[in-house]
Amino acid sequence: MKTVPGLSLALPSGEVLPVLKRVFGNAPLAIAITDAQGLVVGANRAFVRLTGAPDPTAHRTELEALIRRHAPEVADALGGVYQGAVLEGMEIPVARLDDAAGRTSEGAPGDVVWLEASAFPILDDEGGLRYVVFMGADVTARKSMEGMVRQAQKSDTIATMAGGLAHDFNNILSGIVGYASLLVARLAPGSQDHQAASTILDAADRAVATTGLLMTIARRTVPVLRPLDLREMLPRTVSLLAQGVDARWRFRLDVAQDLRVIEADRPQIEQVIANLVANARESMPEGGLVEVRAVNRTFASGAPRPLPNMPGGTYVRIEVSDTGGGVSHEVVSRLFDPFFSVRPMAVGAGLGMAVVHGIVKIHKGFLVVESRMGQGTTIGVYLPAAKVRRETQELPVSRVPDVLTPLGARSVLVIDDDPMVRRVLLDMLARLGHQGMQADGMDSALELLMREPGRFDLLLVDVLMPDRSGLELVEALRAAGMQIPAILVTGFSSSDVQAKVGSLSATSVLCKPFNVAGLDEAIRAALID
C-alpha cells in the first residue's frame, strides 16, 4: 500500500498510475497539462469536448496560444503561472471549433462555452518548473442564467421607461387629438382650414399608434384572451403576408395537424407573426426562404427545457426561420431592445422585435433565438396551450347600435391634475352638449361630491393623480353608498386597472388619447346601461 502525496488516498503501488489516469481521463473538469515550454503533453476528454479542439497533444499545441485566441487577459495571467504564480477563478468564453469547416462560429450563442479557469505550476525537487496544470470548470449554465437575469432586468427597465413615456405622451396627445377633432367638427368640410385640421388629426393618429407600440413594449396593454386555433389563423396570416411580395422571397408553412388551441388575443398574435416574418425578410436582402412552423411541445416537470425559467407543461411553439446570414451573439442579446437594428434606421423604426417581446410576455410566453453565422436564424415563440377543446367557439362581439339614443345635456365633473387635459375635456363636453365642471385634485372633488351628492350625472376621473388615484376616489364613493357613474381616464390600459374596475359598480375605463366621438361613445356606454 502506498500513500499518494497530496491525496488522502492509499493504493497499492502498482495501481497508483492507472487509477490517476482514469481520474484524469474521466474528470468533468477540462484539464490540460503542459511542459515547461507550454506545449500540451496531456489533455482529458472534457477538455477536448468543452473546447471542441482536436487533441492538442497530437498537434503539439501551445496552451497559451490556444487560450489567447479567446481570452488574451487569461493568456497573460497564464504566462505568470510559468513564473511560479497561481491562476484562480478567471472566466473564459470559448468559441468551439467547427470540426467540419475548421473554423469558429463565434456568433452562435449555443457554440460558446464558458470555463472558469485555474492553473498552477508543478515544480521538480530542485524547485524548477516541470509542468503547468490548467483546469476549467464548465460554468455555461450559470453564465446563461446570469445573462437571462440581466436581460430580464434590462427588459423591466425598458418596459418601465416605455410605459412612463407613453403615459406622458398620451397626456400631451389628449390635447392635440381633442382639439384637432373639435376643429374638424366645427370647420366647413372641404375648406383649407378643415383640411389643415384633418392633417393635424392624421399626424396625431400616427403618434397615437407609436405610443400604442410603447404601451405594448411596456406590457401595459390588456389582451382580449379567447381560444385561438392557429391551424386556421396561420395559413390566412402567412398568405396575406406573402401577397404582393417579390418572388425572390419564398414562403413555406408547416402546421401540425394535432396543434393545440391557445388562449390569446388574435390581433396581437397576428402582429407577432407579421413582425417576425418582416424581420426574416429583412435579414435576406437578396431573397431567400421564410419558413413558419407550429408544433406542440410538452416539458415534464424537471425535464430539460429551452430556457431554465420556463415552467413545465404543454406549449405551442411557433417558429419563423430564415436562410439569411445569421446574427452574432451580441446582436441576439440586443435583438428585442427598442430602436435597436442592424439595418439603417430609414428601413424601420426599430420597434418591431420589441413589440414581439412585449406581446409574448403579456401572453405569459417565452422567446428563444437560435442562430449560426452563415446558416440563418430561427426565432421560436412558446405560448402556453389552452385547457379547452378545439370546438370551443369565440364569444360574439357586441355591436354598437346603429341608432344612437339621445342623451340630452348631462352634468359632468372632470377630475384631472393636468390643466390642458381638463380644458380639452371641458371643451369636448361642451361640443357634445353637456355641462362640465372641473376639479384639480381628489380631495377637492370628494369634498364637492359629498356636499352636493346629486349635482352630477357622471364623473370623468384621471387614474394617476399626485395625491391619490382615481380608483381610490371611486372606491371611497362606493363605500359611502354613492353610485354615480364614473369613467376612469388613463394613459395605461393595464390589467391591474381593468381588474380593479371590474370589482366596482357603474365604473368603466377610457384610454387616452381619444377624440370627440370616442368620448361620446364612452359617455353613452356609462349612462345608458
Summary of the structure (lengths in Angstrom):
residues: 529
radius of gyration: 32.2
end to end distance: 93.9
largest distance: 108.2
contacts: 1600
relative contact order: 0.08
helix: 41%
strand: 24%
